[in-house]
């Protein structure tokens, strides 16, 4: 049976451990080519730098090819139904990577596709980003039960995926966000119900960072929210990850941002370029972790198809 990565709730703790072990291997071994002869379709409704390049380079390094499909070129949900796109691409390709606005479209793609579907970002969730983030925390020797992650700012798709991963690995996750900008309530409830991690929602950024191993932020206005930009700037006053805020955090904590950054807004130049920042390590690790995801999902699906053919 084919497996997808739509949210981090799709993984088990064993899956997570195996993915990180495979990431370690693929970072240093360029000889493996599990995608040789396969093409990965990439549907992107949103602009992208890191996600597009890391997936295209990753597929190439694994011996495969990509075909890039913009919303303008296929019109998913308008010119072509989600059902028809999923069935057609399943005939041509070995996997489907989708970067979309509406998470429900992603769910429908996965429902109709016979190939693995990977979430490259929706408005609800960004699993590949947070897998790379947690791998980076591990790389710096800080991934231990109870590691404290303080997320400062908008309870957006990245914050949601940190909550999802808290259902797999025991962390202390603290979200500091103003009222009306907190994480998805359903995801918060499901993460808490897993009983794996400590999850706190607070209003005070200084309280959140006080014992943090990781201080994390993201833009206050995500793609598709541009009309809300001024209102959001006012709402997030006091939530900037600045030198002043970082003085309240432990000296050895890591600073993370998923990029792109609005420098001078949610984070200052001095912090993002400072000695505690691991922002570009995060960005690089998108490549390595996504290669592990592709290897795991595509290898499993290829094996299932081969068994089906034999039968």
C-alpha positions in Angstrom: 0.0 0.0 0.0 1.4 3.4 -1.0 2.3 5.9 1.7 2.0 9.7 1.6 3.5 12.5 3.6 0.7 15.0 4.0 1.3 16.0 7.7 3.7 14.7 10.3 0.8 12.8 11.9 1.3 10.4 9.0 4.6 9.2 10.6 5.4 7.1 13.6 8.4 7.6 15.9 10.1 4.6 14.2 9.5 6.3 10.8 11.1 9.5 12.2 14.2 7.7 13.5 14.7 5.8 10.2 14.3 9.0 8.1 17.0 10.7 10.1 19.3 7.6 9.8 18.7 7.6 6.0 19.4 11.4 6.0 22.7 10.8 7.6 23.6 8.3 5.0 22.5 10.3 2.0 24.3 13.4 3.2 27.6 11.6 2.6 26.8 9.0 -0.1 26.0 10.3 -3.6 26.3 6.8 -5.2 22.8 5.7 -4.4 20.2 6.2 -7.1 16.8 4.8 -6.0 14.9 7.1 -8.3 16.8 6.1 -11.5 14.3 6.0 -14.4 11.6 7.8 -12.4 10.1 11.2 -12.8 8.7 13.3 -9.9 5.9 15.7 -10.7 6.0 19.0 -8.9 2.7 21.0 -8.7 3.4 24.5 -7.3 0.7 27.1 -6.7 2.9 29.2 -4.6 6.3 30.8 -5.3 9.3 29.0 -4.0 13.1 29.1 -3.7 14.3 26.5 -1.2 11.5 24.0 -1.7 11.7 23.9 -5.5 15.5 23.9 -5.7 15.9 21.4 -2.8 13.4 18.9 -4.4 14.8 19.4 -7.9 18.4 18.9 -6.8 17.5 16.1 -4.5 15.6 14.1 -7.2 18.5 14.7 -9.6 21.0 13.4 -7.0 18.9 10.3 -6.5 19.0 9.6 -10.2 15.6 10.8 -11.2 14.0 13.7 -13.0 11.4 16.3 -12.2 8.7 18.0 -14.2 7.5 21.4 -12.8 3.8 22.2 -13.1 2.6 25.7 -12.2 -1.0 26.5 -11.5 -1.1 28.5 -14.7 0.0 25.5 -16.7 -2.4 22.9 -15.4 -5.2 24.9 -13.6 -5.8 22.2 -10.9 -9.3 22.5 -9.7 -10.3 24.8 -12.5 -9.1 23.7 -16.0 -8.4 20.1 -14.7 -10.2 18.4 -11.8 -8.0 17.2 -8.9 -9.3 13.7 -9.6 -8.1 13.8 -13.2 -4.7 15.4 -12.4 -4.0 12.8 -9.7 -4.9 9.8 -12.0 -3.0 11.1 -15.0 0.2 12.0 -13.1 0.1 8.5 -11.5 0.4 7.0 -15.0 3.4 9.1 -15.9 5.4 9.7 -12.6 6.8 7.9 -9.6 5.8 10.5 -7.0 4.0 13.8 -6.7 5.3 16.8 -4.7 2.7 19.6 -4.2 3.0 23.1 -2.8 -0.6 24.4 -2.5 -2.8 26.9 -0.7 -5.7 24.6 0.3 -4.7 21.5 2.3 -8.0 19.8 1.2 -6.7 19.8 -2.4 -3.6 18.0 -1.2 -5.8 15.4 0.6 -7.8 14.8 -2.5 -4.6 14.4 -4.7 -3.4 11.7 -2.3 -6.9 10.1 -2.2 -7.0 9.7 -6.0 -3.2 9.2 -6.8 -1.7 5.7 -6.9 1.8 7.2 -6.3 3.2 8.8 -3.1 2.1 12.4 -2.5 4.4 14.7 -0.5 3.3 18.0 1.0 5.8 20.7 0.0 3.6 23.3 1.9 0.0 24.1 2.4 -1.7 26.8 4.4 -2.2 24.2 7.1 1.1 22.3 7.3 4.7 22.3 6.3 6.1 18.8 7.3 9.3 18.8 5.2 10.4 22.1 6.8 10.0 20.9 10.3 11.6 17.5 9.6 14.7 19.5 8.4 14.4 21.7 11.5 14.4 18.8 13.9 17.2 17.2 12.1 19.2 20.4 12.5 18.5 20.4 16.2 19.8 16.8 16.2 22.9 17.9 14.2 23.8 20.4 16.9 23.5 17.8 19.6 20.4 19.3 21.2 17.8 16.7 20.3 17.0 15.1 23.6 13.7 14.3 25.3 12.3 17.6 26.7 14.2 19.9 24.3 12.5 23.2 24.5 11.4 24.9 21.3 10.0 28.5 21.7 8.1 29.5 18.5 7.6 33.3 18.5 5.0 34.9 16.2 2.3 33.6 14.0 0.8 30.2 14.7 1.0 29.3 11.0 1.6 26.2 9.0 5.2 25.8 10.4 4.0 26.1 14.0 1.3 23.6 13.2 3.9 21.1 11.9 6.0 21.6 15.1 2.9 20.6 17.0 2.5 17.6 14.7 6.0 16.5 15.4 5.5 16.9 19.1 3.1 14.0 18.8 6.1 11.8 17.8 9.1 13.1 19.7 9.0 14.3 23.3 9.7 18.0 23.2 8.6 21.1 25.2 6.9 23.3 22.6 6.0 26.8 23.6 4.1 29.0 21.1 4.1 32.8 21.9 1.5 34.4 19.7 -1.0 37.2 20.1 -4.7 36.4 20.5 -6.3 35.5 17.2 -3.0 34.3 15.7 -2.5 31.0 17.5 -2.1 27.6 15.9 -4.9 25.4 14.5 -7.1 24.3 17.4 -7.6 20.8 16.0 -3.9 20.3 15.6 -3.2 21.5 19.1 -5.8 19.2 20.5 -4.5 16.2 18.5 -0.9 16.9 19.6 -1.9 17.2 23.2 -4.0 14.0 23.0 -0.9 12.1 21.8 0.5 12.6 25.3 4.1 12.7 24.1 5.1 16.3 24.7 4.6 19.3 26.8 2.7 22.0 24.8 2.2 25.5 26.1 0.5 28.5 24.5 1.5 31.9 26.0 1.3 35.5 25.1 4.7 36.7 26.4 7.7 36.1 24.2 10.1 36.7 27.1 8.5 34.0 29.1 8.6 31.7 26.1 12.4 32.0 25.4 13.6 32.0 29.1 14.7 28.3 29.1 14.7 27.7 25.3 17.1 25.4 23.5 15.7 26.7 20.2 14.1 30.1 19.5 12.1 29.9 16.2 10.3 32.5 14.2 8.7 33.0 10.8 7.2 35.8 8.8 4.1 37.5 10.2 2.4 37.7 6.8 2.5 34.5 4.8 1.8 34.1 1.0 -1.9 34.8 0.3 -2.2 37.1 3.4 -0.7 40.3 1.8 -3.9 42.3 2.3 -3.6 41.7 6.1 0.1 42.9 6.3 -0.5 46.2 8.1 -3.0 44.7 10.6 -0.5 41.9 11.3 2.4 44.3 11.9 0.4 46.0 14.6 -0.8 42.7 16.1 2.7 41.4 16.3 4.3 44.4 17.9 6.6 43.1 20.6 7.0 39.7 19.0 10.2 40.5 17.1 13.2 38.2 17.7 15.6 40.9 18.5 18.8 41.3 20.5 16.7 42.5 23.4 14.5 39.4 23.3 17.5 37.1 22.9 19.1 38.5 26.1 16.3 36.7 28.0 17.2 33.4 26.3 20.0 31.0 27.3 23.4 31.9 25.7 23.7 28.6 23.9 20.3 28.4 22.4 19.8 28.1 18.6 18.0 30.6 16.5 15.9 29.3 13.6 13.9 30.7 10.8 12.4 28.8 7.9 13.0 31.6 5.4 12.2 33.8 3.5 12.8 36.4 6.3 11.4 39.9 6.4 14.5 41.3 8.0 13.8 44.1 10.5 10.2 42.8 11.0 10.0 39.4 12.7 13.7 39.1 13.2 16.7 41.6 13.2 19.8 41.3 11.0 21.9 41.0 14.2 20.1 37.9 15.3 19.6 36.1 12.0 23.3 36.7 11.1 24.5 36.2 14.6 26.5 33.4 16.1 23.4 31.5 17.5 21.7 31.4 14.1 21.5 28.1 12.2 19.1 29.3 9.6 21.2 28.3 6.6 21.9 24.9 8.0 18.1 24.4 8.2 17.8 25.4 4.6 20.6 23.0 3.5 19.0 20.2 5.5 15.8 20.5 3.5 17.7 18.9 0.6 19.1 16.0 2.7 15.9 15.2 4.6 13.7 15.4 1.5 16.0 12.9 -0.3 15.4 10.5 2.6 11.6 11.1 2.3 11.6 10.5 -1.4 13.8 7.4 -1.0 11.5 5.9 1.7 8.2 6.6 -0.1 9.2 5.8 -3.6 11.1 2.7 -2.8 8.2 1.3 -0.8 5.7 2.2 -3.6 8.0 0.7 -6.3 8.2 -2.5 -4.3 4.5 -2.7 -3.9 4.0 -2.2 -7.7 6.5 -4.9 -8.4 4.8 -7.4 -6.1 1.5 -6.5 -7.8 2.9 -7.1 -11.2 4.2 -10.5 -10.1 0.8 -11.5 -8.8 
